Structure formats: structure tokens, C-alpha cells
């Protein structure tokens, strides 16, 4: 059986533009080697907001790969930030699809001995023919942070290893819960936490103290204080929030979101379908198989209305960090939150007072 011909170009893709761009930079440096000068390297933007810009990007790329090097030797051309291979209006346009076919023919004609070509693209609809062709005919790399917690945890672990840092128990999970599926912020937080630890283990407490919550706009300190049942801590957290110029609405949203999750956990526990133990909520996965279909389309989107869409570690952390309130108390909380929202509409200049009174009623009632 004849051997497959060597790939004539490199193709790196994924759903996260930061991870793709970073992997592309590494490959670009590898292709250039130590002897490449600035005249042998060319970086072109493949970002296109409409079909006309797709046509312009492909035209620039064609001109570049067909240009002979000024001083001889091998050239390196990087078409970066390509975004017209995704499932968008621009990506699905007939003109774009035709231009992508032209791009494929152009790549087939490239002589790798004369021109090293690198293409980086994010996001990409890998169901289409061009990405499938690239996967078979290029030096292919999938640099994908995606939405999957295990994949993102791998990004965190790899970055920590690169800077010589280690995370303690629960620290990575809390970092993922607070940052969400934002690889750029995750990498920046790893560097910040590593600098703070200065060679020591990065503990969960350090993540809690230093990492802001960017995932859903949740205000961790106020919500943590409230659901721990500590009235003085709650009032102090509210004072700090309003002293910094904060608004009542995001605090109420954070409290409602967490309360909704706890209502569902409490209902599962009372029904005997789950149990809160030292490791969090046991039986949640089994309960998801029974009750998950009842949520319909909402099961695929992360929402506090559906406990089964939440990070299991995060749910266990919420339910196991303090005694789980009764279902009646949680429902009363939700009523108080609605009442407080209505009250701040009537008294917009007294938002802190409204939330302070609400906290006192909830935590002393």
C-alpha cells in the first residue's frame, strides 16, 4: 500500500480563539525555526464580518502564497483568526462556500518546500467538508477548551505545570466554577495565583479570596455569607458591596440563582433521590437520568432553573458547605427576594437598607 503524501500545510482549529491562537503562535515559531528572518514571515488576518471580507482575506492569502521570496529560501505564511468556517450567516453563504472551495484548491497547489502555510480558525463547524479535508490532508491540531469541565481542567493543569505551580484539593474546581469556559481568563488566573503562592501549593482558600466570579456575575461573598446563616457576615458583605458603588439587582439575582439550586437539591433529598454527604450530593447523576428529561430543552443549557445543568462539584459545594435549609425556608427566601426587588423599585435610593432588612428577616426568622 503506497504511503500517504506528507501534509502540505498546517491547520489548527477549535472553539476557543485564545487557545487556537496560542497553539498557532507555537506552531508559527516552530515552522520558522531559529534562522528565519522577518522578511520570510507573513501574518495575514482571516477575520471576516461579511462575505466581501471573506473574499478579500482569501485574495490576500492567494497573493501571499504565490509570491516568490525576495531573498530566496523558504517563506512562512500564517492565515490567522479565520472565522468564516463556522455555522454563521457569513459562514453559510453560497459565496463563502465557493471561496472556501477555492481556498482548498489553493492549498493543494502549495509547495511546502517553498512556502510553509499555517491556518488557524475558531470557531469551526467540523461537520463541513473543508475542516474534514484539512484533518486528513494537513498537519492537524485541535486546540479546544470547549465547554467541558474536564477539558478546561486540563488547560488549567497544563498551564500550572508550565509555571511550576500545583493546585490543592478543590482549588481547580472552584476556579472553573468562578471563571467558567473562558480559557484566556483561566490562564491569567493561574499565573496570578501562582505568583501569589510563590512556590507553595495553591489552596482553595486562595482561589476563593483572589479569583473574581466571571462565569455568571454571581456575587460569591454575599451569597456565601447569606447561605451560611451568618447574619453579621452577610451585613458586612452588603456594606462592602454598596460602599464600592454596587447595585442591589445583581446581588438579588445571585441569591435567587443559588436559592433555586438549593430548592431542587432539597426536593431531591426529601424525596430520597439524593443525599448530602461529606463529598457533596450523592445520587445527583442517577436523579438526572430520572428527572432530567422533564426539563425539556432546558437540559442542554446551563441554568439555575435546572440543577442537572450545573457543575456537580459546585452543586455539592453549595449543598454541603452548611446545613441545608428546609424546603419551607428556601421557598420563604424566594418570596423575600421577590419582595425586596419590588421594594427597591419603590425605594431606589435605599437599596442597601432594603437588602439589610431582607437579610435580617430571612436569617432570624
FENSUL-V430718 format. One record per backbone hydrogen bond with DSSP energy under -1.0 kcal/mol. NH is the residue of the N-H (numbers start at 1). CO is the residue of the C=O. E is the energy in kcal/mol with one decimal. If there is no record, write none. Layout:
NH_CO_E + NH_CO_E
This chain:
10_117_-3.0 + 11_139_-1.8 + 12_119_-2.8 + 13_141_-2.2 + 14_121_-1.1 + 20_16_-2.2 + 21_17_-2.5 + 22_18_-2.4 + 23_19_-2.4 + 24_20_-2.4 + 25_21_-2.1 + 26_22_-1.7 + 27_23_-2.2 + 28_24_-2.7 + 29_25_-2.0 + 30_26_-2.0 + 31_27_-2.6 + 32_28_-1.8 + 33_29_-2.1 + 40_37_-1.3 + 42_76_-2.3 + 44_78_-3.3 + 46_80_-3.5 + 54_50_-1.6 + 55_51_-2.4 + 56_52_-2.0 + 57_53_-2.3 + 58_54_-2.4 + 59_55_-2.0 + 60_56_-2.4 + 61_57_-2.1 + 62_58_-2.5 + 63_59_-2.4 + 64_60_-2.1 + 65_61_-2.6 + 66_62_-1.5 + 67_64_-1.2 + 75_114_-2.6 + 76_40_-3.2 + 77_116_-2.8 + 78_42_-2.9 + 79_118_-2.9 + 80_44_-2.8 + 82_120_-2.3 + 83_46_-1.0 + 88_86_-1.8 + 92_88_-2.2 + 97_93_-2.4 + 98_94_-2.1 + 99_95_-2.3 + 100_96_-2.4 + 101_97_-1.7 + 102_98_-2.0 + 103_99_-2.2 + 104_100_-2.2 + 105_101_-2.1 + 106_102_-2.2 + 107_103_-2.2 + 108_104_-1.7 + 114_111_-1.7 + 115_111_-2.7 + 116_75_-3.4 + 118_77_-2.7 + 119_10_-2.3 + 120_79_-2.2 + 121_12_-2.2 + 122_82_-2.0 + 125_85_-2.6 + 126_124_-1.1 + 128_125_-1.7 + 132_128_-1.6 + 133_129_-2.6 + 134_130_-2.7 + 135_131_-2.2 + 136_132_-1.2 + 137_133_-2.0 + 138_134_-1.7 + 139_9_-2.6 + 140_138_-1.4 + 141_11_-2.0 + 143_13_-2.7 + 152_148_-2.2 + 153_149_-2.5 + 154_150_-1.6 + 155_151_-1.6 + 156_152_-2.3 + 157_153_-2.7 + 158_154_-2.5 + 159_155_-2.2 + 160_156_-2.6 + 161_157_-2.3 + 162_158_-1.9 + 163_159_-1.5 + 165_160_-3.4 + 168_202_-3.4 + 171_168_-1.6 + 174_170_-2.0 + 175_171_-2.1 + 176_172_-2.5 + 177_173_-2.1 + 178_174_-2.0 + 179_175_-2.5 + 180_176_-2.2 + 182_180_-1.6 + 186_182_-2.3 + 187_183_-2.5 + 188_184_-2.1 + 189_185_-2.7 + 190_186_-2.3 + 191_187_-1.9 + 192_188_-2.2 + 193_189_-3.1 + 194_190_-2.4 + 195_191_-2.3 + 196_192_-2.1 + 197_193_-2.5 + 198_194_-1.9 + 200_197_-1.5 + 202_166_-3.0 + 207_203_-1.6 + 208_204_-2.4 + 209_205_-1.8 + 210_206_-2.4 + 211_207_-2.4 + 214_178_-2.3 + 215_178_-2.2 + 223_219_-2.1 + 224_220_-3.5 + 225_221_-2.8 + 226_222_-2.6 + 227_223_-2.5 + 229_226_-1.3 + 230_225_-1.3 + 234_230_-2.1 + 235_231_-2.7 + 236_232_-2.1 + 237_233_-2.5 + 238_234_-2.3 + 239_235_-2.1 + 240_236_-2.2 + 241_237_-2.2 + 242_238_-2.5 + 243_239_-2.2 + 244_240_-1.5 + 245_242_-1.5 + 246_241_-2.2 + 252_248_-2.4 + 253_249_-2.5 + 254_250_-2.2 + 255_251_-2.4 + 256_252_-2.7 + 257_253_-2.6 + 258_254_-2.1 + 259_255_-2.5 + 260_256_-2.6 + 261_257_-1.6 + 262_258_-2.2 + 263_259_-2.3 + 264_260_-1.8 + 265_261_-2.3 + 266_262_-2.9 + 267_263_-2.2 + 268_264_-2.2 + 269_265_-2.6 + 270_266_-2.8 + 271_267_-1.7 + 272_269_-1.2 + 273_268_-2.3 + 274_268_-1.0 + 275_282_-2.2 + 277_280_-3.6 + 280_277_-1.9 + 282_275_-3.4 + 287_283_-2.4 + 288_284_-1.9 + 289_285_-1.3 + 290_286_-1.1 + 291_287_-3.3 + 292_288_-2.1 + 294_291_-1.3 + 295_292_-2.0 + 296_293_-1.5 + 298_295_-1.5 + 299_296_-1.5 + 300_297_-1.6 + 306_303_-1.4 + 309_306_-1.9 + 310_307_-1.2 + 315_311_-2.3 + 316_312_-2.4 + 317_313_-2.2 + 318_314_-2.3 + 319_315_-2.6 + 320_316_-2.2 + 321_317_-1.1 + 330_326_-2.2 + 331_327_-2.3 + 332_328_-2.5 + 333_329_-2.2 + 334_330_-2.0 + 335_331_-1.9 + 336_332_-2.3 + 337_333_-2.5 + 338_334_-2.1 + 339_335_-2.5 + 340_336_-2.6 + 341_337_-2.1 + 342_338_-2.2 + 343_339_-1.9 + 344_340_-2.2 + 345_341_-1.0 + 346_342_-1.2 + 347_343_-2.3 + 350_347_-2.0 + 354_350_-2.1 + 355_351_-2.3 + 356_352_-2.6 + 357_353_-2.5 + 358_354_-2.2 + 359_355_-2.6 + 360_356_-2.2 + 361_357_-2.2 + 362_358_-2.5 + 363_359_-2.7 + 364_360_-1.2 + 365_361_-1.1
